[in-house]
Amino acid sequence: MANRKSKAVRGAVVHQRSIPWMLISGVTVVVVFAAVIFGYAYSRWSGQETIRQAQAEAEKATEAFKPSPQNPDPSKTIPGVTVVNYPGQIHVRPDQRVAYDHTPSFGGPHDGIWADCTGVVYPEAVRTENMVHSLEHGAVWIAYNPDRVDEPGLERLKARADGKPYTMMSPFPGLDSAISLQSWGHQLKVDNADDQRIDQFITALRLNNNGVYPEIGGSCQAYPGAFDTNNPPKFDPTPPGPDAIPMDGRGATAATGEMGQ
């Protein structure tokens, strides 16, 4: 009888020792990891959805800034907007630079090839001369100082540019404000991505066909074989040299076609 009890006890001990704790631990780790990933993805989606909703509300609030024949340039009522009258269709070669009178520039001589402005968010700075040509077609360029705009601010700006026709966004190293908006002949500098003037500026000037930009009907699609959206011409942060094209266009070429070359 004692023998049978001893065997039963040993069996129970063996049975207890055979519980697959490593398997249980592994499954637990997988479940916890999946929960963390799902939680992160949901949190990110939820955050982006909140930003999209906020952007939709911000755009609704800019109705008064839509251009009309009676009010062809509503941006003139936005505090802080700089307006300069620049002649259009003065092109430079890809190996030439322009001695622009503003930074970032928003008009004047520019490359014969325009930058893709079909709602592109460029991860790196793009050559200014190409970006200015896009402004001539009615686009708005959102430039930002990567050292002065945090991640939430960056996401707020992307909501205004990503996938939006006739809009483009890029970092601009050394920018003297956090954010600078450009359309042809117009500029607005602000310090916060939540500034309501950003949406007012875009509403007033993007594709404003009241003579605000020179090339009405100009495309924002990248010119096939001439501008690579995924590998655009690089921004040059150095000051233009003595051979740079001045703002009056001396040494540049009057456009004879869209390519102007």
N, C-alpha and C positions, 0 to 999 in steps of 0.2 A: 504493500500500500504506500509506504514512504517512497519507494522507488518510482511509483507512478506519479506521485505528487512532484517529486524532484524533476522528472521528465517534463511534466506539464509546465513547471516554472521555467525550465530551460527553454521550452518551446515558445513561451510567452516572451521571454527576453529576446530570442532570435527573431520573433515576429516584429517586436518593437524596433529592433536594430535594422530591419529590412525596409523601413519607411523611406521612400526616395526623396530625402530632403534636398539633394542637389537639384533634382528635377523641379521640385516645388519652388526652390529659390530662383531657378532659371526662368520659370514661367512668371513668377512674381515680378522679376526684373523687366521682362518683356512687356507685361501688362502696364507697369508703372511708366516705362519708357514710352509706350504707345499713348498713354494718357497725357503725358507731358507734351508729346508732339502734337496730339490733337488739340490740347488746350492752347498751345502756342499758335497753331494754325487758325483756330477759332478766334483767338484774341486778335490776331493780325487782321483777319477778315472783318471782324467786328469794328476794329479801329479804322480800317479803310472805308467801310460802309458809312461810318460816322463822318469821315472826311468828305465822302461823296455827297452825303446829305447836306452837310454844311456848305459845300460848294454850290449845290443847287439853290439853296436859300440865298446865298450871296449873289448869285447871278440874277435871281428874281428881283433883288433889291436895286438893280442897276437900270431898271426900265427907263428912268429919266435921262440916262446917258446914251440911249440909242440915237444914232444920227438920223437926220431927216432933212429935206430941202429947206425947212424953216430954221433948223439948227444943225448945219452941216458939220460942225466940229465941236461936239459937246465937251471934249477934253479941255477946252480953254477955261472951263469953269472948275476944273479939278485943281485944288491947291498943290503947288509944287511942280506942275508940268512945264517943261521948257519946250518952246516951239521955235524952230529955225526953218527958213525957206531954202531948201536945197534943190538945185537943178538935177534932173535924173539922166539916166542912160549915158553915163560916162564910165567907160570900162578900162580896167587895167589887166595886165597879163598875170598869170599864176605866179610868176617870179617877181612881181612888183609889189611894193607896199605903198600905203597911203598915209600921209601925215595928217591924220584926223584931228579935228578941232575939239572933239569931246570923247570921253572915255566912260563907258563903251560908246562907239560912234553910232549915229542914227541917221546918216545920210551922207551924200557926197560920192566921189568916185568909188568904184567897187569892182570886184572881179566879175568877168563876163559869165561866170557860172554861179548860180544861186545855191544856197544850202537847202537841203530838204527841210521843209517847214510844214510837214503834214502831221503835226502833233508829236514831233520827235523830242524826246528827252535825252540829250547828249550827255554821256557820263564824263566826258572830258571837254576841255575848252576847244573851240573851233576857230579857224582863221577868220578874223574880223571881216575881211574884204568879201568873203562869201556870204556871211551872215547879213551884211548890209544890203546885198543884192536882194535877198528875200524880203526885206522891208519894202523895197521898191515894188514888190508884187502885192503888198497889202498885209504882210504878216506882222505879228507881234513877237518880239524876242524877249524872253524872260532870262535875264542874267543874274547870277548870284555869287556872292563871295563865299567859297566853301569853308572859310575860317570863321564866318560870322552867322551862318545859318545852321541851326541844329537839325537833328533828324526829324522831329515833328514839323518844323518849319519847311523842311525839304519836301516832305510828303504833302504838305498843304500847297506848295507851289506846283508839284507834279499834277495835282488834281486839276489845275488850271491849264495845263499844257498837254499832258499825255493823251494822244489820240484826237486832240482838238485841231480841226483844219486851220491852216494859216496861223499856226502857233509853233514855237520852238523854244527850247529851254537848254541852258548850258551853264556850267561854272565859268566864272571870270576871275582868275586869280589877281589879287591886288586891287579889286574893286573898292572904291572909297566909301561905299555904303553896303549894307547887307544885301540889298536887292535893287536892281535897276531894270526898268521896262523900256523897250524901244519900239517905236513904229517909225515909219518914214517921217523925218522932220519933227518927231516928238520924243520926249524922254521924261521919265518919272523915277526918282530914287526914293526908296523907303527903307525903314529899318526893321520892319516886322512883317512876317508872311501873312498875318491876319489883318493887315491894313486894308480897309475897304476900298481905298483908292486904286488898288491893283485891279480889282474886278471892274471898277468904273472905267479905267484906262482901256482895258481890253474890249469892253462893250463899245466904247466910243470910237475906237480906232481900228480894230481888226476888220479888214475888208470894208473900210469906210470908203464908198465909191463917190464921195462928193468932192473929188479933186484933191483929196488929202495925200494920195500917193500917186506916182507917175504912171505905173504900168497896170492899169485896170485890166483884169482878165489874165494876168500873168500866172503861170502855174507855180504850185508849191512842190510838186512831185520832183524828185531828183532827176536831173538831166541824164538820160541813159548813157552810161560809159564815161560820164564826165565828173560826177560827184558820187562818191561811195559813202552812203549813210553810215555804214558800220566802220568805216575807216576814213573819216573826213580829213581835209587839210588841217594841220595843227596850228593852234594859236601861238603867236610869237610874242612873248612878253617884253622883249627888248625894244627900246625906243627906235623909231624908224630912222634910217640913215639919211645923209644929204641927197641921195638919189631917189628918195621917196616922192611919190606924186603928190603935189600940193592940193589943197581943197578946191582951187580954181580949175583943176584938171589939166594943167599944162603937162604935156608928155603922155597923157592918156589918149584913149581912142573913143571917138563918138560912136555909139552903137549903131551898127548897120543891120543887125539882126539880133535875135535874142541872145545868141552866143557872143556876138560882138567881137569875134576874133577873125 
